[in-house]
Amino acid sequence: MQNYEYLIKPNVTKINSNKAYIPYFSFGDHFHRSVNQVKPYTVEMSVYVENDLVRPENLFQTFQSCRGCDGIDAVYYERRLGMGITAKMYAENLLRGGKVMANSSYYKYVRAKIDNAYPIGVHLADFLILNLLQRGYAPLHCAAISSKDTGMLIVGPPDSGKSLTTILALRQGFSYLSEDVTFVDENNVYANPYTSTFVHNNKSRNLRDILFGVLPFTSYFFESPRTSMQDLVKNLEIDEKAEVKKIFILDQAKGESAQRLSASEALRRILIINRNEFSWYKNPIVLAYSYFNSSLDLRKLMQIEEHIINSLIEKADCFLIKSSNPKNYINMIQDILRK
């Protein structure tokens, strides 16, 4: 059986799997062939798809579609999807790396958030965030680039131009860290080069949209193409981490302006963007697990997230960049850096 892996460097996260594609894993849904590197990672997880799962007998308490038991570090999910199809998932040791297992029906058919049924990639991302927050790392919905030892975050609401700005920056000689989801601690940003939201602008997206218009839900079952920034930018330089010194928040608006932001205003905007993007604090399986295990305190983890982001912001220069044309963001950022 071939093994695959997903890495956040340097030595932050390693996820092992028996699948090369984990749909809706927002940190990078295409895994890479495992090279069996023997070195410690801060968080090591696994996600495996099996033909079928059986609920452990010791998990007999219920919480919606989940089963657990007070003090037992595991949770089991089962839901009938109709036509004789049942989605099943089991997770254990969620605060110590974690092991996630799903049956083939869950993997094949749960490709959108419907009620309390989330795609397996969404669960995996949420479980990973729990582990990283406990260890002093926070996810940000932003891109990240670097130049001359200066790490820069490019933040903005969905479809505000982060990916385009990143591509244009890389073509001008900046180094690459991430394009859509970034991990930070109180000082640094870490490489997560596997996301590729820019593929939604290519022909494969157009094909999915056409089929979706004819056959509802068809687009959910398309595997997104394996792409990378190397496909768009030649001679791409990738950094493993950088100290964050600049934060640029993009805002589509009439006219053009660039202004400094206070730390409190930057924190307010970034937390709202994060809450819109991530679901770990409201994930139904995470909620069920925390119900049975007091060791998982979601309120405390939200406080940790805010502390990490606030500490990072207070040490950086923050700017609000406004333009009606996303292509102009990079020129405005360059002007700020030159000054």
Secondary structure by P-SEA (a helix, b strand, c coil): ccccccccccccbbbbccccccccccccccccccccccccccccbbbbbccccccccccccccccbbbcccccbbbbbbbccccbbbbbbbccccccbbbbbcccccccccccccccccaaaaaaaaaaaaaaaacbbbbcbbbbbcccbbbbbbbcccccaaaaaaaaaaabbbbccccccccccccccccccccccccccaaaaaaaaaaaaccccccccccccccccccccbbbbbccccccbbbbbbbccccbbbbbcaaaaaaaaaaaaaacccccccaaaaaaaaacccccaaaaaaaaaaaaaaaaaabbbbbbbcccccaaaaaaaaaaac
